[in-house]
């Protein structure tokens, strides 16, 4: 027993030393509409449900809701792969600009696959950032925005960086997403190409020492283009809003479950030709809301 005491003391000291680092790791889903850089450890598996609702165009009534159920796996160090199933709901009435057709329906909206590679793990000390790159490929059954039946293919190249800024209390993230898409509405003769760009920043503040709750905010710049390579500018906007994250814990077979909430409002924008004034309500919406639930298994 006495001989084991030094080993036990060393083990306790090691755990105490590791505890701040674990706390400083922070949750990667606390950034609202943005992503963190974590990809998990080899063998980790997770399941998430992410719903994004978009409300308000220039006139009439517009509601678009997309939900994806995604399963992720980390097969080896620094690499994460995932597969997702999408569903969509649209409720559109009396819209004249840009002139979306009236409809109200919910349906299956395709599949997606994503690969993320962590180039650098986020450090526990302030301003020691992590960096992760990714590629998402998606096949959809509705026109992006319009909500009419279409065959759509899209690719999104993603870059995410995040870091602890103040101890284990304040974290920040920056994301850049860019990619082409192409779609053919039902009955159309051929495909039309488009592309988009999004640059965003986020802050997440732990509400108390060692707490499982974060509050923060997002600032996002989004732009829409015609053509697969940002060929023709179609409009841009800035969206701003608060975020909330809470780690719930183990629920049934799921471990480390969490809920993440975010709301962004368009505060500035312009569509090509200025059709909707100081906001771009042709390519984007007045409000966007995201609800994300997830856990490991």
Buried (B, 14 or more C-beta within 10 A) or exposed (E): EEEEEEEEEEEEEEEEEEEBEEBBBBBBBBBBBBBBBBBBEEEBEBBBBBBBBBBBBBEBBBBBBBBBBBBBBBEEEBBBBBEBBBBBBBBBEEBEBBEBEEEEEEBEBBBBBBBBBBEEBBBBEBEEBBBBBBBBBBBBBBBBBBBBBBBBBBBBEBBBBBBBBEBBBBBBBBBBBBBBBBBBBEEEEEBBBBBBBBBBBBBBBBEEEEBBBBBBBBBBBBBBBBBBEBEEBBBBBBBBBBBBBBBBEEEEEBEBBBBBBBBBBBBEBBBBEEBBEEBBBBBBBBBBBBBBBBBBE
